[in-house]
Amino acid sequence: MTAPVRRADERGVRTLTLDSPGNRNALSSTLMRVLTEELAAAGEAPEVRAVVLTHTGNTFCAGADLTDPAATPAALVELLRGIVELPKPVAARVDGHARGGGLGLVGACDVAVAGAASRFAFSEVRIGVAPAVISLPLLPRLDPRAASRYYLTGEVFDAEQATRAGLLTDWHTDVDTALEPITDAWRRCAPGALAEAKHLVTAEVRRAFARDADSLVALSARLFGTAEAREGMTAFLERRDPPWAR
């Protein structure tokens, strides 16, 4: 079986590429486990100064893998916490679409840049659940009014709107044009000082994990077990509207 995450190193920057085209890089139990392990390995490698998280295909991450019962909310919390607590900066390089849990990955990263064609959506409410666990890294960083709109509508929004909302750091017609000066700057930073600076800027996000992780895992598990969610997920997999859509 091909590994769902590929690794490459260049001048102190480790690139981890989501490479699970069969499910559009959805958060399967295997992908989450491998990515969590790869992040831990990057944190322990002295030659790695920073991490870039990117993807193959036109989808960064489609969100939860609805076909994998082993892909638990607790595993997603572990993955997101691994990004936030990594003592090295992590950048999301998005040159495609992200939905649901994929936005959690983007929100957990210290920097997030996207190409002009990228599109985003908190699609949970349209399939009968809520963006519970991914709120841990996202709500401390999103503009509250933007969070209210996009959490409550499931609308698709573009890279410019995502930047205004606080989901992205920047966007560009060429995503690498936006990313390159950031990774170059990280290469000039002292590793210990960089780790301490990250600790400062992630303080509110880490407090959210400490305070709310258990309750949001429980909320997510409860919502996914409802009849409404079962119908919403079935409708999604069958490519039809759920009964509440008007």
Buried (B, 14 or more C-beta within 10 A) or exposed (E): EEEBBBBEEEEBBBBBBBBBBEBBBBBBBBBBBBBBEBBEEBBEBEEBBBBBBBBBBEBBBBBBBBEBEEBBBBBBBBBBBBBBBBBBBBBBBBBBBBBBBBBBBBBBBBBBBBBEBBBBBBBBBBBBBBBBBBBBBBBBBBEEEBBEBBBEEBBBBBBEBBBEBBBBBBBBEEBEEBBEEBBEEBEEBEBEEBBEBBEEEBEEBBEBBEEBBEEBBEBBBEBBEEEBBEBBBBBBEEEEEBEEEE
